[in-house]
Amino acid sequence: MSESEQTTAPAQNRKPKRRRRKPRRRQSNWDLRQFQVPAVAGKWRFHDFDLPLPLMRAIHAQGFEYCTPIQAEALRQTLLGGDIVGKAQTGTGKTAAFLISVMAYFLEEPTPNGQKPGAPRALIIAPTRELALQIEKDAKALARFTQLNVASMVGGMDYQKQRESLGSKIDILVATPGRLLDFHQKRDIDLNEVEVLVLDEADRMLSMGFIPDVKRIIRYTPKKEERQTFLFSATFTDDILNLANQWTLDPAHVEIEVTVENQADIDQRVYLVSDDDKQRLLVNLLQQESFERVMVFGNRRDLVRKLDDLLKKAGVSVAMLSGDVPQGQRIKTLESFREGEIQVLVATDVAGRGIHIEDVSHVINYTLPEDPEDYVHRIGRTGRAGAKGVSISFVGEEDAFSLPEIERYINDKLPCVHPPEGML
């Protein structure tokens, strides 16, 4: 990559939110010679952004080498201190994009003198507990070689334990809107010192009715001229763009299209099957094929419960994830699935979106989603980080109307075949 290609425009004139780069001390036990990534035309490396050494060490430990498109585009803007409004689906690397930017800033600009306990420097708002906890986990992994403190506040978890975490300084706080407001109303949290605000999956916060709470939270933070703001959404509706206009200042707009081209390592299959034969096909596939870690999607909670019962009776290692499952159990289920203790996870779209689980080998669409975009989100659970993945969709009488809409949306024709011999 040429030097001219790596040159970015200066940030907009505004009250400075950022930063003059300062000399960094090298760590004696690790340096960039241990993290060599060759330059490749058309790709950005994390080396190209002159990130702090402890952060580069964590990026290396995570196995990252080249930036995803959303990471490259976002970092080119955010590392200069600018606001960003990003369109990107789950699985494109947007979480790492905003976490790396926040941590690079904080490592270059040490904690202000007199920072109060319970007064975070960065606030990340997410619509669901699962997503918030995943962001917290990713943040702790990236902060492992730093002194940055990461905490979370989510509903359905031990309130007192979360309250105790506020006794020390917090650099990055990840929260769901309701629980954050609970802490703020009790004066346990102070948002006056927020320097960076991240709104993740803004479209989901809108659809779930959280925007009034989010507006209240933002009013407690410094004015948009005095903070840096990132807003990410899978879609750019008029409502989302209006909110972005209210909450950001001269933002750069970055769009990574929601297409299956971003999931080139996914083998997509469509099995034509009668609705009455779907259960038999699902059981036989899971019992006879060498599937390692599988997510099965259904459109309704009652269907997910039915499939969970069916597979348990068939001796399949399975658990379900839906709004009916208590929060504590959902977190245990996700961890068991990540660790390989559970082979199959049956989920609804709401429960499944935003979950980051490595090494999902197969996604099975027991029913096709009503919204074509959800098809892309579903199959995006597999084929991550260069790994091969397989998506299998069962298309019966009730699904026939959804298939053409999905094909138009992804601009591709899906091969429809009968199930393999012996599966029915």
Stockholm file with secondary structure:
# STOCKHOLM 1.0

chainA/1-424         MSESEQTTAPAQNRKPKRRRRKPRRRQSNWDLRQFQVPAVAGKWRFHDFDLPLPLMRAIHAQGFEYCTPIQAEALRQTLLGGDIVGKAQTGTGKTAAFLISVMAYFLEEPTPNGQKPGAPRALIIAPTRELALQIEKDAKALARFTQLNVASMVGGMDYQKQRESLGSKIDILVATPGRLLDFHQKRDIDLNEVEVLVLDEADRMLSMGFIPDVKRIIRYTPKKEERQTFLFSATFTDDILNLANQWTLDPAHVEIEVTVENQADIDQRVYLVSDDDKQRLLVNLLQQESFERVMVFGNRRDLVRKLDDLLKKAGVSVAMLSGDVPQGQRIKTLESFREGEIQVLVATDVAGRGIHIEDVSHVINYTLPEDPEDYVHRIGRTGRAGAKGVSISFVGEEDAFSLPEIERYINDKLPCVHPPEGML
#=GR chainA/1-424 SS CCTGGGCCCCCCSSSCCSCCCCCCCCCTTCCGGGSCCCCCTTCCBGGGGTCCHHHHHHHHHTTCCBCCHHHHHHHHHHTTTCCEEEECCTTSSHHHHHHHHHHHHHHHSCCCTTCCTTCCSEEEECSSHHHHHHHHHHHHHHTTTSCCCEEEECTTSCHHHHHHGGGSCCSEEEECHHHHHHHHHTTCCCCTTCCEEEECSHHHHHHTTCHHHHHHHHHTSCCGGGSEEEEEESCCCHHHHHHHHHHCSSCEEEECCCCGGGGTTEEEEEEECCGGGHHHHHHHHHHHSCCSSEEEECSSHHHHHHHHHHHHHTTCCEEEESTTSCHHHHHHHHHHHHTTSCSEEEECHHHHTTCCCTTCCEEEESSCCSSHHHHHHHHTTSSCTTCCEEEEEEECGGGTTHHHHHHHHHTSCCCEECCCTTCC
#=GC SS_cons         CCTGGGCCCCCCSSSCCSCCCCCCCCCTTCCGGGSCCCCCTTCCBGGGGTCCHHHHHHHHHTTCCBCCHHHHHHHHHHTTTCCEEEECCTTSSHHHHHHHHHHHHHHHSCCCTTCCTTCCSEEEECSSHHHHHHHHHHHHHHTTTSCCCEEEECTTSCHHHHHHGGGSCCSEEEECHHHHHHHHHTTCCCCTTCCEEEECSHHHHHHTTCHHHHHHHHHTSCCGGGSEEEEEESCCCHHHHHHHHHHCSSCEEEECCCCGGGGTTEEEEEEECCGGGHHHHHHHHHHHSCCSSEEEECSSHHHHHHHHHHHHHTTCCEEEESTTSCHHHHHHHHHHHHTTSCSEEEECHHHHTTCCCTTCCEEEESSCCSSHHHHHHHHTTSSCTTCCEEEEEEECGGGTTHHHHHHHHHTSCCCEECCCTTCC
//
